[in-house]
């Protein structure tokens, strides 16, 4: 007879590694799969799979430095989904510092009232569950950028969203914020941000141009709060062309 216990542990291990190596959308799917598989596997096979990952963390962090933080979220979500016993964060064996960090983070998350309210959406807006969440996350990361212009941090935040189809919305919102601030510094910073993303191939040319076009279409509304929005937008278009973010034959405001 085939040993199902090995199947369950191996399935859990492979699923978690896949999630750790990918992004929010895939992690949400893995959490749902583990929840759905709970009744398939016998005994504590899923729990043993999580334990195996704790042992494997020293190897995983070589490729994914954030593996302890990600696994802590998987543990927290699994406890919320009743896939793992709450006592797992205390009973699990710890034989390396990364595992200790993971369990400490999971304990703090599952024992925080504020955090427990968010466990269902622990993977954030990139889990594909809510467009509104995505919009809120984009707004947050852009406000953070304008307060502290760091294109690298902003790029990391966009990657974490794992929403490539949302690129034009990100560009449009960044342009609207820059226009709303009505300063030369804001316009300079937003073009620097776009230039950085363009060089990284983080936002496609299609979404870059569409974001500008959608903003252009809303200039009449923007003028209500920022009367000189059309003139500032025209300057942004020219700056974008100079940085080769937009084609030279693009529209002119």
Secondary structure, DSSP 8 states (H G I E B T S, - for coil): ---HHHHHHHHHHHHHHHHHHS-HHHHHHHHHHHHHHTTTS-TTHHHHHHHHHHHHHHHHHHH-TTHHHHHHHHHHHHHHTTSS-TTHHHHS---SHHHHHHHHHHHHHHT-HHHHTTGGGTTGGGGSS-HHHHHHHHHHHHHHHHHS--HHHHHHHHHHHT-GGGHHHHHHHHHHHHHHHT-HHHHHHHHHHHHHHHHHT-S-HHHHHHHHHHHHHTHHHHTTT-TTHHHHHHHHHHHHHHTTSS-TTS---
